[in-house]
């Protein structure tokens, strides 16, 4: 038997725009919170970011982070609208914002200001470069990918590349959501709200994971290796008869199984390739020998053979193919609600599953009801 949504009864004032902040609001909304999206009279920037657009002419970028919300347009430069925003924040359990540091305080919506009337409020504030010397720097995802080192380890050796999505924004939104839930847990214990801050640069450094700890631990600055792994081999795409096949042999057992499956079992005992460190040191020679054997069959055949042998392998799918694969595996990747298709919430909760109750709202779609509710 399903229970009530885990965050039912929580009110979230989402004063953010674009991606990182709205993703916090959407995630909380997916888990049951009542999320009110406060937009400027011009609307969230992403409403104009098209193509692509859906059949109703709405920018699909906006759909990525705004379902399960109600929308109200408020001009925070206007005294009356600012008062409505203040009332919303004073009723809210969580406030999400990604203005430049200091902006909320100028509007009278900072944590300390709101907490005088609402001491349990959790303020989540996202910035590009923190509240110190970087407070006035613009926090656009590609800029942070460049400044934060992510582009320096992405792409072929002669061409630094950004990731194909605004990944720093996405990761920041997820880290921020985790921190908000932790703050709400603390409020359950102590009754006290708190201020949660996160910046995109710190998020990028955290997202560098093994590349970051490699530099911290050894002093070696990582570089771009294209699609190969800095520490594992074979762990990259290799050319088969009809295109690139991703192979991830992460240990000696999997490498031996790979060698046997492609008809070259001697590779596993070749002194150049016996241990992973040897394979990394001799990856060019190993690649040539692997691809010589892979040329005999297409990717589908190799995927079937290698998977059966316990070697992770598969083709490089485009987005449509990736969704089709998830569908064939029974993962139900698409949420279709009120004519808007979005990516389904990826975590499965057996007792309190996430759910879509509202499609992404049109601009100010709920303005009248919310103004009345707020006493405006």
C-alpha positions in Angstrom: 0.0 0.0 0.0 1.3 3.4 -1.0 1.7 6.1 1.7 1.4 9.8 1.4 4.1 11.5 -0.6 7.2 12.0 1.6 7.3 15.8 1.3 3.5 16.3 1.3 2.6 19.4 3.4 5.9 21.2 2.7 5.6 24.6 0.9 8.5 25.7 -1.3 9.0 29.2 -2.6 11.0 28.8 -5.8 12.4 32.2 -6.6 15.1 30.8 -9.0 15.4 30.6 -12.7 17.1 28.6 -15.5 18.3 25.2 -14.2 20.1 24.6 -11.0 17.6 26.3 -8.7 14.5 25.2 -10.6 15.8 21.6 -10.4 15.8 21.8 -6.6 12.2 23.0 -6.7 11.1 20.3 -9.2 12.8 17.5 -7.2 11.1 18.6 -4.0 7.8 18.9 -6.0 8.2 15.4 -7.4 8.5 14.1 -3.9 5.3 15.8 -2.8 6.0 19.4 -1.9 3.8 22.3 -2.9 6.1 24.4 -5.0 5.3 28.0 -6.0 7.4 29.3 -8.8 7.9 33.1 -8.5 8.8 34.6 -11.9 9.5 38.1 -13.1 7.0 39.7 -15.4 9.2 38.6 -18.3 9.2 35.0 -17.1 12.0 32.5 -16.6 14.7 32.9 -19.2 14.2 29.3 -20.3 10.7 30.0 -21.6 12.4 31.8 -24.5 15.1 29.2 -25.0 14.0 27.5 -28.2 14.1 25.6 -30.5 13.2 23.0 -29.7 9.5 23.6 -28.8 6.7 21.2 -28.1 3.5 20.9 -30.1 1.9 23.8 -28.1 4.9 26.1 -28.9 6.4 25.9 -25.4 10.2 25.8 -25.1 11.1 22.3 -24.0 14.1 23.6 -22.0 11.7 25.0 -19.5 10.0 21.6 -19.1 13.3 20.1 -17.8 13.0 21.6 -14.3 9.6 23.0 -13.7 6.9 20.4 -13.4 4.9 20.1 -10.1 4.9 23.8 -9.6 2.4 26.7 -9.7 3.5 30.0 -11.3 3.0 33.5 -10.2 4.6 36.6 -11.8 5.9 39.1 -9.3 8.0 42.2 -10.0 10.3 42.4 -7.0 11.1 46.0 -7.8 7.4 46.8 -7.1 6.5 47.3 -3.4 3.2 45.5 -3.6 4.6 42.5 -5.4 7.6 42.4 -3.1 5.2 42.3 -0.1 3.5 39.3 -1.7 6.8 37.5 -2.1 7.7 38.3 1.5 4.4 36.7 2.7 5.1 33.6 0.6 8.6 33.2 2.1 7.2 33.7 5.6 4.8 30.8 5.0 7.3 28.6 3.2 9.2 25.7 4.6 11.9 26.2 1.9 13.0 29.2 -0.1 15.1 28.5 -3.2 16.9 31.3 -5.0 19.9 31.9 -7.4 20.2 35.6 -7.4 23.7 37.2 -7.1 24.7 37.3 -3.4 23.1 40.2 -1.6 20.1 40.5 -3.9 17.6 38.7 -1.6 18.7 41.0 1.2 18.1 44.1 -0.9 14.5 42.8 -1.5 14.0 42.1 2.2 13.9 38.3 1.4 17.2 37.2 2.9 17.3 34.4 5.4 17.8 36.5 8.5 15.0 38.9 7.4 12.5 36.1 6.7 13.5 34.0 9.7 12.4 36.8 12.1 8.8 35.8 11.2 9.5 32.2 10.1 12.3 30.8 12.2 12.0 27.3 10.7 12.6 28.4 7.1 15.3 26.7 5.1 16.9 29.1 2.6 18.7 27.5 -0.3 20.8 29.9 -2.2 22.9 29.0 -5.3 25.6 31.3 -6.8 28.3 31.0 -9.4 31.4 31.7 -7.4 30.4 32.1 -3.7 29.8 35.1 -1.6 33.4 36.4 -1.2 35.6 37.8 -3.9 33.6 36.0 -6.6 30.2 37.3 -5.6 29.7 39.5 -8.7 30.9 37.0 -11.3 28.2 35.6 -13.6 27.6 31.9 -13.0 26.8 30.5 -16.4 27.4 26.7 -16.6 29.8 26.7 -19.6 31.9 29.5 -18.0 32.2 27.4 -14.8 33.0 24.3 -16.8 35.9 26.3 -18.3 37.1 28.0 -15.1 36.5 25.0 -12.9 38.8 22.6 -14.9 36.1 20.3 -16.3 36.8 21.4 -19.9 40.5 20.7 -19.3 39.8 17.0 -18.9 37.0 16.7 -21.5 37.4 16.1 -25.2 40.3 15.1 -27.5 43.8 16.2 -26.6 43.8 19.2 -29.0 40.3 20.4 -28.3 38.9 21.2 -24.8 35.2 20.5 -24.8 32.2 21.3 -22.7 29.9 18.5 -21.6 26.9 18.2 -23.9 24.4 19.4 -21.2 24.7 22.0 -18.4 26.0 19.3 -16.1 27.4 21.6 -13.4 23.9 23.1 -13.0 22.4 19.7 -12.7 24.9 18.5 -10.2 24.6 21.7 -8.1 20.8 21.2 -8.1 21.2 17.7 -6.8 23.8 18.6 -4.1 21.6 21.5 -3.1 18.5 19.3 -2.8 20.4 16.8 -0.6 21.5 19.7 1.6 17.9 21.0 1.8 16.6 17.6 2.9 19.4 17.4 5.5 18.4 20.9 6.8 14.7 19.8 7.0 15.8 16.7 9.0 17.6 19.0 11.4 14.5 21.1 11.7 12.6 18.0 12.6 15.0 17.5 15.5 15.6 21.1 16.7 12.8 23.2 15.2 15.4 25.5 13.7 15.7 26.4 10.1 19.0 27.4 8.5 20.7 28.8 5.4 22.1 26.5 2.8 24.5 27.9 0.2 26.2 26.3 -2.8 28.2 27.6 -5.6 28.9 26.3 -9.1 32.7 26.4 -8.9 32.8 24.3 -5.7 30.3 21.9 -7.3 32.6 21.6 -10.4 35.6 20.7 -8.2 33.6 18.1 -6.4 32.3 16.7 -9.6 35.9 16.2 -10.8 36.0 13.3 -8.4 38.9 11.0 -9.2 40.5 13.6 -11.4 40.5 16.1 -8.5 41.8 13.6 -5.9 44.5 12.5 -8.4 45.8 16.0 -8.4 45.4 16.5 -4.7 47.1 13.3 -3.9 49.9 13.2 -6.4 50.3 16.8 -7.7 49.9 15.5 -11.3 47.6 17.8 -13.3 45.3 15.7 -15.4 44.8 16.4 -19.1 42.4 15.5 -21.9 42.5 11.9 -23.1 39.5 11.9 -25.4 37.3 8.9 -24.6 39.9 6.8 -22.9 40.1 6.5 -19.1 43.1 8.0 -17.2 43.4 4.9 -14.9 41.8 1.9 -16.6 42.4 0.1 -19.9 40.5 -1.1 -21.9 37.8 1.3 -20.9 36.8 3.2 -24.0 35.1 3.0 -27.4 36.8 0.6 -29.9 36.0 0.3 -33.6 34.0 -2.8 -34.7 32.9 -3.6 -38.3 30.0 -1.0 -38.3 31.1 1.6 -35.8 32.2 2.4 -32.2 31.6 -0.1 -29.4 32.1 0.9 -25.8 34.0 -1.7 -23.8 34.5 -1.4 -20.0 36.8 -4.1 -18.8 37.4 -2.8 -15.3 39.5 -5.6 -13.9 41.9 -8.4 -14.9 39.1 -11.0 -15.0 37.0 -9.0 -17.4 40.1 -8.3 -19.6 40.8 -12.1 -19.8 37.2 -12.7 -20.7 37.4 -10.0 -23.4 40.6 -11.4 -24.8 39.1 -14.9 -25.0 35.8 -13.7 -26.5 37.5 -11.8 -29.4 39.6 -14.9 -30.1 42.9 -13.6 -28.7 43.3 -15.3 -25.3 47.1 -14.8 -25.4 46.6 -11.1 -24.7 45.8 -11.8 -21.1 49.2 -13.4 -20.6 51.2 -11.0 -22.8 53.6 -9.1 -20.4 52.6 -5.8 -21.9 49.0 -6.3 -20.8 49.0 -8.6 -17.8 48.1 -6.0 -15.2 46.0 -2.9 -15.6 49.0 -0.6 -15.1 50.7 -2.4 -18.0 47.6 -2.0 -20.2 47.4 1.7 -19.5 51.1 2.1 -20.4 50.7 0.2 -23.6 47.2 1.2 -24.5 48.0 2.1 -28.2 49.4 -1.3 -28.9 46.5 -3.0 -27.1 43.9 -0.9 -29.0 45.4 -2.0 -32.4 45.2 -5.7 -31.4 41.6 -5.4 -30.0 40.3 -3.5 -33.0 41.9 -6.0 -35.4 39.7 -8.7 -33.9 36.6 -6.5 -33.5 36.6 -5.8 -37.3 35.2 -9.3 -37.8 31.7 -8.6 -36.5 29.3 -5.7 -36.0 28.5 -4.0 -32.7 25.3 -5.9 -32.0 27.0 -9.2 -32.3 29.9 -8.2 -30.1 27.6 -6.7 -27.5 25.8 -10.0 -27.3 29.0 -12.1 -27.1 30.8 -9.8 -24.6 27.8 -9.4 -22.4 27.3 -13.1 -22.2 31.0 -13.4 -21.2 30.6 -10.8 -18.4 32.3 -8.0 -20.2 30.3 -4.7 -20.1 29.9 -3.5 -23.7 27.5 -1.6 -26.0 27.1 0.8 -28.9 27.1 4.6 -28.5 23.4 5.4 -28.6 21.9 8.7 -29.5 19.2 10.2 -27.2 16.3 8.5 -29.0 18.1 5.1 -28.9 18.9 5.6 -25.2 15.2 6.2 -24.3 14.3 3.2 -26.5 16.7 1.0 -24.6 15.4 2.2 -21.2 11.9 1.4 -22.4 12.8 -2.1 -23.5 14.4 -2.7 -20.1 11.1 -1.8 -18.4 12.5 1.4 -16.8 9.6 3.6 -17.8 11.8 6.7 -18.5 9.1 9.1 -19.8 6.6 10.9 -17.7 3.6 12.1 -19.9 1.3 14.4 -17.9 -1.3 16.8 -19.3 0.3 16.9 -22.7 3.9 17.5 -21.6 6.5 14.7 -21.8 9.4 15.0 -19.4 12.0 12.6 -18.0 10.6 10.5 -15.2 12.0 10.9 -11.7 14.8 8.3 -11.8 14.7 7.0 -8.2 12.1 4.4 -7.2 10.7 4.6 -3.6 8.7 1.5 -2.8 6.4 3.1 -0.2 6.3 6.8 -1.2 7.0 7.0 -4.9 7.6 10.3 -6.7 4.6 11.5 -8.8 3.8 14.2 -11.3 0.7 16.2 -10.2 1.2 19.2 -12.5 2.7 19.8 -15.9 5.3 22.7 -16.1 3.1 25.8 -15.6 2.5 28.5 -18.1 3.8 32.0 -17.1 1.7 33.3 -14.2 -0.8 30.5 -14.8 -1.8 30.5 -11.1 -1.3 34.1 -10.4 -4.8 35.0 -9.6 -5.3 32.2 -7.1 -2.0 32.7 -5.5 -2.5 36.5 -5.1 -5.8 35.8 -3.4 -4.1 33.2 -1.2 -1.4 35.6 -0.3 -3.8 38.4 0.4 -2.9 40.5 -2.6 
